[in-house]
Amino acid sequence: MAPSKNLLKLRMKKRFVNPKNEEVWKGRDMDRVPGEAGKAQERRCGVSLGMDLKAGFDLSQENSVSGLPLPDAFVEFLKENGLDSSAYAGAETIPRYIRLKPGCESQLMDIETELDCKLEKVDWLPNFFSIPSHIQIASTNAYRSGKIYGMDAASGAAVMALDVTFGDHVLDLCCAPGAKLCMLADLLGNSGSITGVDVAQHRLAACRTMLQKYKLGDQCRLFVADGTTFSLVPVGSHTDMKLCSIDGQDMDIFREWTSKRSWKDRKDAAKKKVGTSTQASEEPLEPELIFYGRDSGVVGAQRTKLFRMADDNVISTSGYDKVIVDAECTHDGSVKHIQKFEYWGWSTFQRRVLDAKRTQNLTCLQWSMTLDWTGQSSYGTASSENRQQSKKLALLTNGFRLLKVGGSLVYSTCSLTVSQNEGVIKLFLSTNPSAELMKIDAADKWRCRCGGIARTVRFDPKTSQTSGLFIAKFTKLAC
Ligand SMILES: C[S@@+](CC[C@H](N)C(=O)[O-])C[C@H]1O[C@@H](n2cnc3c(N)ncnc32)[C@H](O)[C@@H]1O
């Protein structure tokens, strides 16, 4: 006889100990889907843009097969979004992932000794290792001294999809707390630049701390700003912007960043605060630079020029080479996030997930209601006003606007819903003729499935033994 929901809940509670992101589940042997099976699944999916959005989902199974004590509200949420709860099956077998800081390869054995477990190499993702999910890393020396990162393998895949190359200028439009940004910085080494943007100041401050901990800040600058309106191009893109000597007393020139803010910075920030409180809420948030590294191109730049917005002509040739939009979402694909409700209480699920879903713009909601499983949605009926309200769409559109011609953009969410993924993509493509979906070459080796639109990919917990993630990659055509 199947255990009752309450019994399952109790078992789950026993496993869950630490509320602070350190879920303590008893690890079992990993029961992974062989790579070939994953590939076969991909091959089964069609390739045309108007394909059936059911592809990649198995709707035939009952919710009970997930084996998780999913509350009715969540099951309802999954049903509403055409998702099969069996995607969450075997969640306890999903390992924890760590990323090894490049250069620390020779210390693997020491790290294994300290963590008291074997680091299993993730064969499809460089520098990633899986460890049993009950292993906690936060208190270890390896973690504290910046030799390892805690990062899900699917998130690593989103970064790899961007294919950064030496010298790229990269924009991370929703960057905090910074796991992807740090990986980007590791991949770029001492070349190019990274601009991180996030609307949440406290989260961006955590990102700054992370950059400093891992000693990765030299090429980076961080802005508290609304990614839907952010409009600054990489440093050096304005032809008339030359770096100046910082010997003099010119207060308009950026000096080396220090955690102590100058009198001028404090005055500017105070001015902005007054401005923001009196600004109409529709007015764009003025970007606030909260960190810049010594090789980010900011030191020696003139303030007035650094904060000058670029027009589309400048952007097409001197915009970012790579952009990642890791949009805020309902987090329903993240098993670790869903597990937290065992601690927070399932009653908070309504507020934390369903209300979040509601507060998204109307476009996405309308989409989820009007999209039928044949993909022949009536999305065209959403008014252009509602389209403007779409936060994800606005983030994606603005990220794409800041991309130079020939550059590439990765859009990812840790939601498995169609409305937040394929729905947004389809609408985006219909309004941006210069955008073309690209095949993610590295995905041939990943344990993912194809998304509901050709060339997009989905990691679902059951198939990939990672958190759920959706990834799409675009390039910008000249037109
Ligand atoms: C999924 S998290 C990003 C995770 C991050 N990429 C990482 O790897 O650590 C989404 C982020 O988007 C930010 N965000 C939400 N709305 C935003 C907006 N309009 N502009 C910029 N950032 C936004 C949130 O504050 C949150 O930090």
The ligand as an ORCA input file, in Angstrom:
! r2SCAN-3c Opt
* xyz 0 1
  C      16.908     33.957    -10.796
  S      17.595     35.327     -9.985
  C      19.131     35.489    -10.801
  C      20.165     34.524    -10.335
  C      21.549     34.886    -10.821
  N      21.604     34.953    -12.255
  C      22.581     33.916    -10.344
  O      23.064     33.081    -11.100
  O      22.946     33.980     -9.156
  C      16.689     36.630    -10.644
  C      17.190     38.011    -10.245
  O      16.484     38.961    -11.037
  C      16.407     40.146    -10.300
  N      15.408     41.011    -10.947
  C      14.061     40.942    -10.900
  N      13.520     41.924    -11.635
  C      14.545     42.622    -12.173
  C      14.627     43.752    -13.014
  N      13.534     44.362    -13.480
  N      15.839     44.206    -13.345
  C      16.965     43.603    -12.892
  N      16.942     42.525    -12.088
  C      15.755     42.042    -11.743
  C      16.063     39.669     -8.913
  O      16.395     40.656     -7.946
  C      16.926     38.410     -8.805
  O      18.136     38.695     -8.161
*
